[in-house]
Amino acid sequence: MQITEQMLGEVYAQVVGRRRELELTLAALAAHRHVVLEGPPGTGKSTLLRAVSSALGLGFQFVEGNAELTPARLVGSFDPARVLNEGYLVEAFLDGPLVAAMREGSLLYVEEINRIPEETLNVLITVMSEGEITVPRLGRIEAQRGFRLVAAMNPFDSVGTARISSAVYDRMCRIAVGYQDLGDEATIVLRAAPEIDPVWVRNVVEVVRRTREHVDIRFGSSVRGAIDTVLVARSLASLRGTNVLQPSVGIDSALTALSGRIRLREGVSRSAEEVVVEIWNDVFRTSSDSSDSTGDLGKAQAPTGASTLRS
């Protein structure tokens, strides 16, 4: 497959930055290689692969990798009702995403491949090696020329992940995908809320980036945390009749968007909320009275107008 300037232009228009990763992915797929993108959550692996498949004019079968992905769900199965009435006819077989991608000559995208069971992974290894699969009572299915397996995976130490065997790596080209730089992440967030002050958005992105390197945080937030902070702040400012630059709006929105995304290290005595407020104040350098709303973090508050019961 020949990669044209038009293809490159289409891909670059859909993805912010990532020029090197895009070129490597396009080159590997054009060479009819299987590809795995490895990197933290929220680094745009799915977006990149969808853009590439669109530019190459290839179909796209999506599979969510998890512990419940059995070989039957991946390959397909016979319709029990039709089998009872008509027997094991070819027409009674319901293609799973793997068989559908093989027949169509399209991409099979497996998200979080290192979360799927080993027996399911072995089916993929066979298809990558032989370019075909034999289904009991159905027969041999050969992959059409456009078929490739493209997968994404989080680092091994992420919750729920398992190590991928060397047999998988030996059959795939691995492309490492890390977090983008500050400018690219700010551009991504501004695409979701272009009317927001870009300087303020850039500071929000900086807050999120600092969660990835803070001494008390084991896992920080992806750029999704910045997008949610900005979008929540926009709605919250409207609700309160103010704007996103109001410090309490920003802090409350950041707490809502980030406190559940970060994971503190073992032994840290502070709460996630306290760490988020510290980072926010450090980036925005807000005055001490701007964070009054966080003084009772973790304490339940009675709704406005609620009466207090006395014995």
C-alpha positions, 0 to 999 in steps of 0.5 A: 500500500502506497502512503500518499500526501493526502493520507498524511494530511487527513490523519494530521487533521484529526490528531493533535501532534503525534506526527512521529507515532502517526508516521510509524503506525501508517508505515507498519500498516502499509507494510501489512504488519500487526501493530500494538500501541503501548502507553498510559490511559488517555494518550489518544491511542484509540483516536490515533488508530481510528484516524489511521484506519480512516485515512487508509480506507480500511474497515474497523472492528472494535473489541473491548479487551476485558476478562470476559472476552472469551474465544467464542465472543471474539470468533463468533458462534452458531445461532442456537435457534437456527441450529436446532431447526436447520442444523450447523449451516454456514448461514447459522454462524454469527460472525464475531469481530475477529471473523468479520475483520478477516472476511472484510480485510479490515482492521481488528482493533483490540483495546487493552489487549493485556486485559484479555484471558490467555486462551483468547490471546492464543486465538489471536496469536494463531491468526497473526501467524497463519493468517487463517482460523479453523472454526469447528463445524464451519471450516477454514476462514482465510484473512483477506489482504487488508486484515491487520490486528491493531491493539492498544495496551496500558503499562503492565503495572496498571490495575487489571493488566497482565504481562503480554507473552513474547509470542505476541510481541514477536508477531507485532510491531510495538510503538510506544505512546507517551503523554504529549507536551503542554502545548499539544494537550492545551490544544486538545482541551481547547478543541472541547471548549474553544471559547474559554480563555486559552491562558486559563486552559493552559494553566488547567492543563499544567495542573493535570500534568503535575499530578503525574509527577507529584511526590504523593501521587502514584498515578496521575490524570490524563488530559481527560482530567483537564477536559472535564475540569474545563467543561465542568467549570464552564457549566459551574460558572454559568450556574453561579452567575460568574466566570471560570476565572473565579478561583472557587469555580476552578478549584471546585471543578478540579476537585470534581474532575481530578480527585477520583482520577489520581491514586495516592501512594501507600502511606500518604496521610493526605487526601486526594482533595488536599493534594489537588488543591495544593497543586492548583494553588501552586499553579494559579498562585491563588490567595489563601481566601480563594480556597475557603470552599475547600476548608471542610473537605470530606465533611458532609454538609446539610442542604441549604435551608435544611432544619437541624433536629434536636432531641 
